[in-house]
Amino acid sequence: MTAPAGTVRLDGRRIIVTGGASGMGAGLVERFPGLGADVVSMDVTADEGARIAEKAGARFLRCDVTDPVSVESATAEAVGLLGGLDVLVHAAGIAPGSPAESTPFEMWNRVLTVNATGTFLTNQAAFAHLREAGGQILNFASAAGVSGLPGKAAYAASKGAVVAWTRTAAQEWGRYGITVNAIAPAIWTPMYDTTRASMTPEQLADHDAFMARAVPLGGKLGDVERDFVPVMAFLAGEGARFMTGQIFSVDGGTLMVR
């Protein structure tokens, strides 16, 4: 798969992408090698992750981002395969829904563990390999972590934690030449197709009307190849070295960060 003309090249960049078996993580695994990057994809879903990576010319390692031993060993193996590390793109996450008052403890615990603790573990593991020569960490946050999201209280809380962690790590790790930034994306993925397919015609019409109001630029979620990959390629490239602690919203103007 090819990225749009003018997309920053990533020749020689050594990149780990977590969550590479689905969604936006898979989209990056599929396209970054074509921009010249050497990519290792990591995901808990091994079969699909390996299939996507092999087709794209990347490599795959199974990793459970909630398990410190799994994260540390997979990261070390990935760095060995890459011959070093320049960028971690931490895209792994889950987003189940439930109202605040009836969110089960089990759901709360699972979402916080995958999204917040997973960010903590993968970032720490990458830090150990970036501290000598510097590099970039790109975490996946969400507008939900900044503005809240009715019906997804646990998810919003977990992404709020990602934002706070990212800004703190950025301040602490800048002295090592490590930048730590967060992405707040609103991008059309196969999972979104599944969600749309589950809606009644009336629900879908209401949803599309809401999106038309909520997304100033185009009225719908963005395209992985056209709207997302070029931004991520820039942020994973050497030209982004002087930006850290930021939330980059790639969402058509839904979240206007201040």
Secondary structure by P-SEA (a helix, b strand, c coil): ccccccccccccbbbbbccccccaaaaaaacccccccbbbbbccccaaaaaaaaaacbbbbbbccccaaaaaaaaaaaaaaaccccccccccbbbbbbccccccaaaaaaaaaacaaaaaaaaaaaaaacccbbbbbbbbbcccccccccccaaaaaaaaaaaaaaaaaaaaaccccbbbbbbbcccccaaaaaaaaaccaaaaaaaaaaaaaacccccbbbbcccccaaaaaaaacccccccccbbbbccccccccc
